[in-house]
Amino acid sequence: MIKLNVVKRLYLRIEESEKDRIDENYREIRENYNPMKQNIKIKVLFIGESPAGATFFYCANSNLYFATKEAFEKAYSKSITNFLDCFKYLGCYLIDVYNKPDTKAKSPCGWVGRQEKGKLIPNLANQISQLNPYFIIVIHERVCCWAILSAKEALKKLKKSKTQPNFNLNDIRCLPFPRCDCREVYIDQLAEIIKKELIPRGIFPKKLPQPPC
């Protein structure tokens, strides 16, 4: 008889392999909506925790996708048919702290071991400094600490490379993940950020362009 722990290890190995396959697919899909591929400056960088195993923002089937779409529609008082194309055209891009699906960030980040912290922060800082957005929106309270620490490192990297940063730490907003009771909070807060910060600062237009929005 096969021991239970052997079966468990085998199951976990298969599960990790499946997550790696999903991760690779999601990377390709995400990259298709990278504004920089069409020479569009990334203005607003959204930072999430990790893709869900069965749904994904850039597959237009996740809680985050539907809530974000609703927030944009509320801010602009209009229905948006091709939201992902509109999101890209506006210079918005979503990255995740963890690319592997269903990975949970440790909270608070001060409890995380040195090895993980030493890898996670530089990776995220590299992405932020390369994209150099005007504004950063962090999704999930577990991610907020990581994003702020990484943004600090990104600012150091930009200064060291003598590149003018487009953002500072005052340009970071942390929102709850839009699940259950937090869904309306997320929608309302994101809509307010768009109406009261991004549009007045000229980061977003006063009216959505057609096409693609």
N, C-alpha and C positions, 0 to 999 in steps of 0.2 A: 504493500500500500504506500502510495506517495505521501510523504509527510505534509502536513498543512502549511508549514512555513516555506517549503519548497514550492508549493503551488502558489502561495502568496507572492514569493519573489518572482516567479515566472509571470504572473499576472501584472505585477508592477513594471516588469521589463517590457511587456507588450504595451502596457498603457503609456510608458514613456516614449516608446517608439512611435506610437500613434500621435502623441503630442508633438513630437519632432516633425512628423509629416505634415500635420496641420499648421505648425509654426511656419514651415517653408511655404506652404500655400498662401497663408495670410501675408507673409512678407511680400510675395509677388503681387497680391491684390492691393495691398497698401501702397506699394511703389507706383502702381498705375494711377493713383490719385495724389501723387506728390506734385505740388504746384511747380516745383523747380524744373520738372521735366518739360514743362511748357513755358519756361522762362518767366514764371510768375513768382514774385518775391513772397516768401513765407512771412506773413504779417502777424498771425496769431497762432501760436503753438499750443495745442491741447496735449496734456500729458495724462495718460490713464495708467491703470495698474497692470493689467494684462488682458489679452483677448479671452473671451469665454470659449469653452470648448465647442459648443454647438452653434453659437452665434458670433457675429463680428460686425463692428461698426461699418467697415468698408464693404460688407456684404449687404448692408441696408436691412438687417434683420435683428438688431440687438436693442436692448433697453436704452442703451446710450444713444444709438442712432435716432430712435423715435423721439426721445426726449430733447435731444439737441435740435433736431428738425423743428419740433414744436416751439422751442425757445426762439429760433430764428424767425419763424412765422409770426410769433407773438410780437417780437421786436419790430418787425417790418409791416405788421398788419396785412399780410398777404400769404396765400398758399404757395408753397414752393414745390414744383413737380419733380425736377431733377436735382434733388438736394445735394448729392455727393459732388456733382459737377459744379453746382453753385458754391459749395463749401471750398472746393479747390480754387475756383475762379476768384473768390474773395481773399485767397492767400492763407487759408486755414489748413492745418495739417495735424493729424493725431498720431502721436507715438506712445509707446507703453514703456513703463519701467522694466517690465519683464516681457519678452517676446513669446515665451512658452505659455500656451493657454492655461488658464485657471491657476496661475501662480499668484499667491497672496503675498503682499508686502508685509514685512514685520512692522509692528507698531508698538511704541514709538521707535524710530530708527536707531536711537541710542542703544537699544538692547541688542542690536544685530552684531554678530561677530566681526572682527577686524577683516577677515578674509573676504566676506561678502561685501562689506562696506567699501573695502579697498578696490573692489571690482565694479560694484554697481555705480558709485558716484562718478568715477572717471568716465565710464561708458556714457552715462546720461549727460555729463558735462560736455563731452565731446560732441554729442548730437546737438545740444543747445547752442554751443559756440559756433558750430558749422552752419546751423540754420539762422542764428542771430535774429530772432523775431523781434517785433515791436512790443509784443504782449504775450504773456503766458497764462493759460488757464489750466489749473490742476484739478483733476477729478478724483475724488476719494480722499478722506481724511488720512488714510494710511500712506498716501502718496505725497501729501503736502510737504512733509519734513524732508523727504528725499529730493523733491524738486527744488526746494529752496537751497539746500546744501549744494546740490549740483549746479544751480544757477550761479551761486557764489563762485564756484570753481570755474564755471564757463566765463564769467566776467574777468577772472584772473588770466585765463588763457587768451582772451581777446586783447586784454591790455598788453600781455607779453608779446603777442604777435603784432602789436601796434595797429590793431583793427578797432575802429570805433564801434562800441556796443550800441545796438538799437534799443536796448532795454536796460532797466535797472531793477533792483529788488522791489521797488514800489509798483512795478508793472506785473506783479504776480498775484493772481486771485485763486483761492482754493474753494472748490465747490463740493458738495456731497455727491456721492454716486446716486443716480436717479433710480432708486429701487424703492418700491413700496411707499412709505410715508415721505421719503425724501424726494420723490419724483417731482412734485409740484414746487418744492423749494428750489430744486436744481433749475427747473424751467424758468421760474420767476427771477432767480438771481442772474442766470445767464442772459435773459432778455434785458434786465436792467443794465448789465455790463455793456451790452451791445448799444443800447439806447443812450446811456449816460456817460459812457467812456469811449467806446470804440468809434462811434459815429461822430461825436463832437471833436475828437482828436484827428479825424480824417483817416483813421486806419481802415474803417469801413465807409462805403458811400452812403449818402442819405437815402437813396433809392436803389433797389436791387436792379442790376442790369439784365436785360432780356435780349437774346438768350445769354447765359444758360439758366438763369434763376426763374 
